[in-house]
Structures are given as structure tokens and as C-alpha cells.
Amino acid sequence: MPRVKRGTMTHKRHHKVLKAASGYWGGKSRLFKTAKEAVMKSGNYAYRDRRNKKRDFRRLWITRISAGCRACGMPYGRFIEALKKAGVDLDRKVLADMAIADAQGFAALVEQAKNQLATA
């Protein structure tokens, strides 16, 4: 039975990990064992934070909407409740952008929400 040399596959695997770790500080970018640990850890962080990013943006949008609502004299929770009752289907991302970029349009939405609560 012929002898099997495995150097090429090991080299290819090591090269792939070290390429992913390029730019890391110290031995993490040069030593295979520490690079492999760093790449695995960074992959876990990336996976986790792709989910956390959605959470963080939603919190930011709610904060911006809340600030815009309070400037018009209405709390955030009542505003969202009134918009749902009025049948306004704008998501928080759009509402937050309106609160920042189009203050008059957002104020008109708040007035519409106030009228909805007054009639209900």
C-alpha cells in the first residue's frame, strides 16, 4: 500500500484560517492554534451580533420616535396605540426617519393620532 502524504490539505486548511485571521494583533495572525481560536471566537461574535444589531436598531428607532412624540406632547405608547387604531401602517424605522428628517410630517401624524384617541 502506498504512503499517503497529507501535507497539502493541512497546509490548505492552515492557510484558510490564517487568511481569515489576517489583521489580528500579535500571534493571533501568525500562529495557527491561536489564530484558529480567534477566528472561531470572532465567528461566534459575528453570529450573535447579527441578531443583536436588529435589537439595537429597534431601540434606537423607538428612542427617536419617543423624543419626537414628547416634543409634540404625547407619550410613545399612546402614539403607537393611536396609529394602530387609525390604521396607519408605518414601521418604526420609517417613523424614526420622519421624526428626524421631516418634523412637520411627523407632527401631522401625532395630530392624527391625538384626533384618533379623542374620537375613540
N, C-alpha and C positions, 0 to 999 in steps of 0.2 A: 504494500500500500504506500503510495507516495506521501511525502511530507507536505503538510499544508501550512503555509505561512500566512498569518493573519494581520501582518503589519499595515497593509493598505487600508483595511476597514477601520482599524483602530486609529490610524492617522487621520482618516476622513472624519471620524466621529469627534476626535480631539480638535481638529481644525474647525469644525462646525461650532463647537462650544466656545472655543477661544475667539472666534469671529463674533459671536453673539456678545461676548464679554469685553470686546474692544471698547476702550474708553473708561473702563472701570479703574479705580485707583489701586496702585500698588500691585501686589502679586495676583490680585483677582483677575487682572487682564493678561497675565503671563503663565500662571501655574494652572495646570488642568484641574486639579482637585478643587482648589478654592474657586476657580472660575466656574466650575460646574455647580458648586453650591450657590454661588452668587446668581448665576443665570436661573437656577430653579427658584430661588427666593424672589428674584425680580419678576419672574413669570407669575408667581402667586400674587405678588403685589399688583401686577397689571390686571390680572383676572378680577381681583377683589375691587380694585379702584374703577374698573369699567362700570361696575354696578353702583359704587358709591358716587360716581360723577352724576348720575341721574338724580340721586337723592340730594346732592349738594345744589344742583341747579334748581330743583324744585323749591328748596328752602330759600334760595336767592330770589326766585320769582315771587314767592309768597311775601317775602320781606318788602320787595319793591311795590307790590300791589297794596300791601298794608299801608305803606308810607303814603302812597297816592290817595288811598281811601281816607286816611285820617286827615290829610290836608283838605279834603272836601267834607269832613265832619261825619264820617261813617266808619264803623269798625269793619275789619276784613271779613269776619264770619257772616255778618249781616249782608254785606255786599255780595258775597258768593251765593248765599241763600236766595237773595232777591234776583240775581241774574238767572239762577236756575228756574225760579218761578216765572220770570219774564220770558224764558225760552231763548236766552242769548247763549249760543254755543261757542264761546271763545275759550280757548285753553289758557292756562296760567302764563305760558310763555308769551303769547300774544298780548295778554292783558298787561304783563310786566313791561313789555316793549312800549305799549301805548302809554303807560304811566310815566315812562322816562321821556319818550320822543314826542308824544302827542298829548300834552297835558289837557288841552281843551276837549279833545275827543274822549279822553278818559273821564273828565269831569262830566261830560254829557252822559256817559254810561252810568256814572254814580247817580246823577239826577234821575235817570231812567229807573235805576234800582230803588231809589227813595220813593218814587211815584208808585212802583210796584208794591212796596211794603205798605204804603199809605192806603192803597185800594184793597189790599188783601186783609 
